[in-house]
Amino acid sequence: MKKLLAGAIGLIAVTLVGCGKLSFDNTSTASSGTKTATYQTTGTVDDSLYQGVIKNGRYQTSSARGLTLQTNVQGGNSFNVKSMEIGLEDIAKTHFATSKYVFQEGQLLSTATATKWLNRKSKTNPDGLNPVDNKKTGETTRRPMYLQSMVEQDYMLQSGSKLKYGGIAIALGLNAYDYYQKEKYGATYTTHIDDAKLKTEGKKMAAEVIARVRKMSGVGQNVPIVVSLYKNAARDALVGGTFFASVTAKSGTTLGDWQTINQQNEVLPVVNNAKPVNSTVATDFSTFSSQVENFFPTLAGVTAQAHYEDGALSGLNVTINTQFYGETEVESFTQYVATSAAKYLPSGAKIEITIQATQGIQAFVARESGAKTFTTHVFGSY
């Protein structure tokens, strides 16, 4: 996964690219998409992005998008589902080329179906993927809720004037921490699920999900189905979770070899004297922060979310909170941030910097993975 979604940062990036106003790839050209009697595509400004599907004049959204297991104690880390969506798309790109496939938000899993799958298995809900409740309340004796959320993405191929399923990608969001109450409105307890157990339960669920999806209308026996396992971050974490395994059923319900995914996330500067994932990255960020804060002492803070693949930094999302109000002040600060980022932040990795104040986002600074220069954009008042 080459991107880390971080709230508004990701939203700004998607919005700007989606409307064709900003492309960080200077060699890319805009595509106007495809239009037939039954569908059309959005076109694209970057060959690393999928075109989206529009039917009957509307973008195809998923009715189950963002659905998570709802309990009065589970709460939620807002970064989890967002980073899971982006990460699943990055995994899909290794299977379904952006030049050949068209992206469509999941249309197979309805809200009703996803709700049944996310809940516990019982006499009234035989489709539940979470285990039957054993009615025990001990932190180690109860059966926890392993599955918290699901994301489906469809990758379509043109078939005459219509689209057909070319590939399906599904992410299973699994709980490392299952929060529960022994009595209604009582204290909240936590069952910690170790990585080995999470992997075992996730693999069993993946096989069952593939078997169920394979039977759905339009899928057929030869459409590749990719299921990836995602470990949710704790509900109070300042970053999202990470993918740790993926498997593909190229045809039928026979699973290929499981692939291990090695990802890590962290917040910078590290909190509670924690050891950073990569000390060099942490030091570079500290130097950058010091330079920016010393030059503009009225800043409210500089933080970042770092994402690592196989131990190497692949994405850094920086948020700078300011107390600036003048347009020229914001412009000068944005240029200084871009210059400092190029000088002090790690080279090679994708970097996105959001500059914001209480009244909203003021500017955006970014560099694509492998690029040498930063692109800046100051949001004006007109």
Protein Blocks (a to p, Z undefined) as FASTA:
>chain_A
ZZdcehjlmmmmmmmmmnopacfbfkbccdebjadfkbccebjabfkbccdddeehiacd
dfkgoiacddfklopafklmmmmmmmmmmmmmmmmcfklpccdddfkbcfklmmmmmmcc
dfklmmbmbdcdehiabfklpccdfblbdcdddddddehjbccdfbdcddddddfbdcdd
fbghiacddddddfklmmmmmmmmmmmmmmmmmmpghklmmlccdddddddddfkbcbdc
ddfbdcddfbhjbdcddddddddddddddehhiacfblmlmmmmmmmmmmmmmmmmmbgb
dcdddddeehiafbdcdddddfbfbfklmmmmmmmmmmmmmmmmcghiacddddddfkbc
fbdcdddehiabdcdddddfZZ
